[in-house]
Amino acid sequence: MTERYSFSLTTFSPSGKLVQIEYALAAVAAGAPTVGIKAKNGVVVATEKKAKNSLYEQDSVHKIEKIADHIGMVYSGMGPDFRVLVKRARKIAMQYESSYGEAIPTGQLVQRVGAVMQEYTQSGGVRPFGVSLLIMGMDDGKPTLWQCDPSGTFFPWKATALGKNHINGKTFLEKRFNADQELDDAIHVAILTLKESFEGAMTEENVEIGICNDLGKFVRLSHNEIKDHL
């Protein structure tokens, strides 16, 4: 019965589901593993970044992107969809700062990005975004970590995992998470969590890590900095 409704985004199935959103979540679950962890003095996100080919110019594309000085964003799912949302999120952040004369709080950005994603579940001629986002920020010295799904749903986390083998990742985080841990410890736990579902050897070339530090700044770690943590 559900198959009759699977090609329509705006029509509910008899069981009350929008099947295309479930398919979008399946695209997320098939994506590269991504981890986010909140620490006492910052936030870290880490994701697998494997080159499709040895000739691929790895530093030309990043999976963790800066949205504002104090906010970073990463995804699991479809890269092109993520680029669209990065562009929208940066525009939202700039408009807020232009209107109010201060940096946008992370929660406000998440709500507005969630509204954009929700629009694409209720409009004809479009499809849902095939990504789930982890958005991290520092607001007045307080670390925050949010997840935003293709349905437009958003919620805060202390620590979470997305993408391939995300259930194993969350189980590992439940055992290892400590609310009092420092940022360096959180980076170590994030790397260990990624290793739970990592195929092959982990190097500074195939992992990307971003942090929001106690200075309230988003920073994407260099290859040398990642190598030191490995």
N, C-alpha and C positions, 0 to 999 in steps of 0.2 A: 504493500500500500504506500509506503513512504517514497518508493521510487517514482511514483506519479508526481510528487511534489519536489523532487530533488533538483530540478532544473530552474525552478522559480525561486528567486530570492525573497519576494515580497508576499508569498502565499504560505500560510501556516499549514503543516500537515495535520491530519486528524488527531495526532498525539500531542499537538501543541508545539511542534518544533519548527524552526527555520533551518532546513537541512543544509543549505549552503554555508551557514555559519559553522555547523559541525564539520563540514569538509574543510573549511578554513582552519579550524583547530587541528585537523589531521595534518594539514600542511605545516603547521607550527611544530607538531609533535615529531614530524620527520626532519625538522631542521637541525642545524648544528647545536650541540649542547651549549647552554649559557647559564651562568651562575651569578647570583647577586647576594651580597652579605653586608649587613649593617654592623659597624663596629662602634666602640665607645666614642671614638674621635674621627669618624669618617665612614665612607661607604666604598665598597669595591664591587666591580662587575668584571667577569672574565668569560671569554668565549673561545671556542675552537675556530681557527681560521686556516683551513687547509687549502693550499694552492691546487687548482684544477690541473695544472701542467707545470713542468719544471721551467718552462720558458715564460711563465706568467710573472708580471711585474707586481710583486706582493704589496709593496707600499703605495700602490696607486689607489687602492680602495681600502677603507677602514670599516669595520663592523661596529665599532664603538665611536659615536660621534658627539662632539660638543654642541650643545644647544644654546647655553649661556655660560658666562664665566663660572657659575656655580652648579651647573646642571649638565649631566651626560646621559646618553641614551644608547641602548643596545637592543638587539632583536634576535629572535629565532623565527625562521620561516623564509619568506621570499625577499631577497635583497632589493629588487626594484621597487617593491611596495614600501620598504623601509625608507628609501631615498625620498619618496613623496612625503612621507610623514615627517622626516627630518626637516625638509624645506618648510612645511606648514608650522612645525613646532618653533623653528627659529623665527619665523615671521610673527607668530603669536607672542613670543618673548620680547621681540623688538617693539611691537605695538604697545605692549603693556608698559615697557620702560619709557616709551615716548609719551604715553598718556599720563602716567602716574609719577614719573621721575624716580623710580626705584626698580630694582631687579624683581622679576616675577617670582613669587613663592612657588616651590616645586609642586605643591598640591593644586594650585591654580592652573599651572601648565598642564598637569595630568588631566584635570577635568575638561579642559578645552580640547586637548588631543583626543580624549575619549569621546567628546561630542562629535568630532570630525569622523572618527571611526564608526560611531553609531549611525551617522547620516548615511553611510554606505551600506547599511543593513535595511534601509527603509525607502530607498530610491530605486526607480526603474532604470534599466539600462546600465547599471553598475554591478560590481560584485564586492563582497567584503574584502578588506585588506587581509592578505595571507600571512600576517605577522602578529606575534605577541611582543610587546615592548617591556623592557625593564628601564625605568627612568629613575635616576638617582640624583640627589642634590643635597646641599647644605643650606639650611635656612636659619640665620642668626645663630650659627654654631651647632645647630641640631641636625644630625644626619637623617635623611629620609630615603626610602626605597619603595617604589610603586611598580605594580604590574598593570598593563593595559592590554586587553584581549580584543580579538576581531569584532566581538559584539559591541564594543564600547565600554564594557565593564572594567572598572579599575578598583584596585584595593592595595593597601600597604602591606609590606612584608618586613620581618626581621631578617629572613634569609629565604631564598627560593631557587629553584632550578627550572629551566625551560628546555624545550627541544628533545632530542633523542635521549631515551633513558632518563627522562626527568623524574620519574617516580623513584628510581634508585638514588638519584641525586638528592631528592628531598629527604629520603630516608637517612642518607648519610649525613645531611645537614642537621637533621633532628638530633643525631647522636653527638655531633661535633660543635654545634653552635653554642656560643657563650656570650651573653649580653655584655660582659665586662671586658671582652677581648680588645686589644689594640688593633689599629689598622694593619700593621705588619702581620699580625697573627691571622687576621681575616683574609689577607691575600694568600697566606699559606693554606688555609682551609679551602679557599676557592679553588686553588690549583689542585689540591687533593680530591675535591669533589669532581672537577673536570676529568681527572684521571680515572674515575669510576666508569666512565663511558667512552674513554679515549681509545682510538684505534691506532696502534703504532707508537713510536717514541714521541714524547712531548718535548718540543724545543721552543726557543724564543721566536722561531719563525712561524710556527703554526698555532700560537696562542696570542690572544690580544687581551690586555688588561687595562682597565681605566679606574681611577679613584677620584673621590672628592675628599680632600684632606682637611685637616683642622684649621687651615687658613681660609677655608670656604671656597677653594678653587678646584675646578675639574682638571684633571691631568691624565693624558693617555701615556702609559709607561713605554719607555724606549726598549729596544731589543736588549740592550745591556742591563737595564733595570730588571727586566723579566728574567734574564739569565741568572742574575744574582739570587732571585727568589726560587728558581728551579734548583 
